[in-house]
Amino acid sequence: EEMDKIYRWCLLTPHQDGQKACILYAQGSMYWSGANDKKLPEHFCSLAPTEEIKNYCFEKLIGTINKGEKKNPDYLKEFCSEIPTNLQKSCKDQLLK
């Protein structure tokens, strides 16, 4: 799958900061401040090769959505229910204040 390629490319750098920056920009391009469906970056994050990278990706997606245009409470609740269980409380705390 093409999204797996993105992770392979991002992990080519031996530096964790570079890997994270690459993943963040790839994920941001998929969401584009809410212009694109949230399912695309959610799927991208779910394919992360490690739990650490997956959590990082979803945490950054929560932040991206928090800064974005979509402020509809139903949209935000739905998003928080779609991400991994271990991040749902943090998501709700940030997005549903």
N, C-alpha and C positions, 0 to 999 in steps of 0.2 A: 504494500500500500504506500501511497505517496507520503502520507504523514509519518510513516516510519522512517522514510528517507530524511525528512527534516531532522528528526532526532539523531540519526546517524551523522548527518552533516554537523549539527550543533555539538556533538560529542567528539568531533575530530580535534578540537583544541584541548590540550591537556589542562588548561586553566579553568577551574570551576566558575569563576566570574564570567569568563567568556561564554561558557556553555549556557549559563543562566541568562545572559544578555541575549543570546541567539534565540533561546526558547521563548523569552519574554516578547521579543519583537515578532517572532513567527506567530505566536498566539494573539498578539495585538492586531496583526494584519488580518487575522481570521475574524475577529469580532468587529473591528473598525468602529468603536464607540457606539455599538448597538445597531449600526446600519446592516450588519449581517446577523443571521440567526445565531443565538447563543449555543445551539447544539453543535456547531462546527468546532469552536474552541473547547467545548466540554469534551467532545470526542477526542480531540488532539491531546488534551491533558490526560485523559483516561488511558491513552496508549503509551504513556511515559515508560521508559525502560526500567526505572527504579521507583520505589516508594518515595524516596526523597525528592526526586525530580517531579513526580506526580503531585505531591503536596505543594511544592514550590509553584508549579504551573497553576494549580487551582487557587492557591492563595493570591497569586498575582491577578488571576482572572476575577476574583472577588473585588480586588482593588480597582481593576479596570472598570468593572460594572458600577462600582460605587462612584467613580468619577464620570461615568457616561451619562447619556441623555435619558436612558430608560429609568424612570422613577416610579412607575406604576407599582403599587404594593403587591398586586397579584403576580406580576412578572418577577419581582424580586423574590417573593415567597417560593414561586415555582422553581426559580433558579437554585435557591438554597436547598430545596428538596431533591434536586437532581445531581448534586455533587456528592462525593464520598461522605459517609456518615460522620467520620472523625472531623470533618471541616464544617459541618452544618451549623453548629452552635456559633462558631466564629463568624460564619457568613451572616446569620440572622442578627448577631450583635452589631455587625458593621453596616448591613444594608437596611435593616428594619428598625432603625433608632426612633 
